[in-house]
């Protein structure tokens, strides 16, 4: 088993995002069934993950460092952004309108327009 790096309820409080190792799982609450197939980032491990304010997207940050955008309803990979520098991405956050993602890496801040 991998260490859990992120837990976050979706805005509708009906699902819970759990990131551990290289996978993100979305669970139904209550009930405990997986809502969609796990999302696998492939290489590296997930250092942080977040659900968008409207619950439609998930962003993951890896130790590579890389940002990945996922469709939260299907688990389909939408886009990636390779980020230079050393160390893993941390402290991910969507803007309130869901159009920007911010991430920190070491002493830098990354802004990614996702819509």
C-alpha positions as CSV (number, residue, x, y, z in Angstrom):
1,X,0.0,0.0,0.0
2,X,1.1,3.5,-0.9
3,X,1.0,6.5,1.5
4,X,-2.0,8.8,1.0
5,X,-0.9,12.3,-0.1
6,X,-4.3,13.9,-0.7
7,X,-7.9,13.6,0.5
8,X,-10.6,16.0,-0.7
9,X,-14.3,15.9,-0.9
10,X,-15.9,17.0,-4.2
11,X,-18.0,20.1,-4.0
12,X,-21.2,18.0,-4.1
13,X,-20.0,16.0,-1.0
14,X,-21.0,12.8,-2.8
15,X,-17.5,11.7,-3.7
16,X,-14.0,11.7,-2.1
17,X,-10.7,12.0,-4.0
18,X,-7.9,9.9,-2.6
19,X,-4.3,10.2,-4.1
20,X,-1.7,7.6,-3.2
21,X,1.4,6.5,-5.0
22,X,0.8,7.0,-8.8
23,X,-3.0,6.6,-8.6
24,X,-6.0,8.8,-7.9
25,X,-9.2,7.1,-6.9
26,X,-12.7,8.7,-6.6
27,X,-15.0,7.0,-4.1
28,X,-18.7,7.4,-3.6
29,X,-19.7,8.7,-0.2
30,X,-21.6,7.0,1.5
31,X,-21.2,3.5,0.2
32,X,-17.5,3.2,-0.4
33,X,-17.6,2.1,-4.1
34,X,-15.2,3.5,-6.6
35,X,-17.0,6.1,-8.8
36,X,-14.7,5.7,-11.8
37,X,-11.6,3.6,-12.7
38,X,-8.4,4.8,-11.0
39,X,-6.3,7.5,-12.8
40,X,-2.7,6.5,-13.1
41,X,0.0,9.1,-13.6
42,X,2.5,6.5,-14.8
43,X,6.0,7.6,-13.8
44,X,6.6,9.2,-10.5
45,X,4.2,9.6,-7.6
46,X,1.5,12.1,-6.8
47,X,2.6,14.8,-4.4
48,X,-0.7,16.6,-4.5
49,X,-4.2,16.6,-6.1
50,X,-7.3,18.8,-6.2
51,X,-10.8,18.7,-7.5
52,X,-12.1,21.8,-9.4
53,X,-14.7,24.0,-7.8
54,X,-17.5,22.7,-10.1
55,X,-16.3,19.1,-9.6
56,X,-15.6,18.5,-13.3
57,X,-11.8,18.3,-13.3
58,X,-9.0,16.9,-11.2
59,X,-5.4,18.1,-11.3
60,X,-2.5,16.1,-10.0
61,X,1.0,17.2,-9.3
62,X,3.9,14.7,-9.4
63,X,7.5,14.5,-8.2
64,X,8.7,14.5,-11.9
65,X,7.6,17.5,-11.7
66,X,4.5,17.4,-13.9
67,X,0.9,18.6,-13.7
68,X,-1.9,16.4,-15.2
69,X,-5.5,17.4,-15.8
70,X,-8.2,14.7,-15.7
71,X,-12.0,14.6,-16.4
72,X,-13.4,13.9,-12.9
73,X,-16.5,12.2,-14.3
74,X,-14.7,9.7,-16.6
75,X,-11.1,9.6,-15.4
76,X,-9.9,10.4,-18.9
77,X,-6.5,12.2,-19.1
78,X,-7.1,15.7,-20.6
79,X,-3.7,17.5,-20.6
80,X,-0.2,17.6,-19.1
81,X,2.2,20.4,-18.3
82,X,5.9,19.6,-17.7
83,X,7.4,21.9,-15.1
84,X,11.1,22.6,-14.8
85,X,13.0,22.6,-11.6
86,X,13.8,20.0,-8.9
87,X,11.5,18.5,-6.4
88,X,7.8,17.7,-6.5
89,X,4.9,20.0,-7.1
90,X,3.0,20.8,-3.9
91,X,0.1,22.9,-2.7
92,X,-2.1,22.7,-5.8
93,X,-5.2,24.9,-6.0
94,X,-7.8,25.7,-8.6
95,X,-8.9,29.4,-8.8
96,X,-12.6,29.9,-7.7
97,X,-13.8,29.9,-11.4
98,X,-11.8,26.7,-12.2
99,X,-9.9,28.3,-15.0
100,X,-6.4,28.5,-13.4
101,X,-4.4,26.0,-11.4
102,X,-1.6,27.2,-9.1
103,X,1.2,25.0,-7.8
104,X,4.3,25.5,-5.8
105,X,7.6,23.9,-6.5
106,X,10.5,24.7,-4.2
107,X,10.5,28.5,-4.2
108,X,8.5,29.0,-7.4
109,X,4.8,29.3,-8.1
110,X,3.4,27.9,-11.3
111,X,0.2,29.2,-13.0
112,X,-1.6,27.0,-15.6
113,X,-4.6,28.1,-17.6
114,X,-6.7,25.0,-17.9
115,X,-9.8,26.4,-19.7
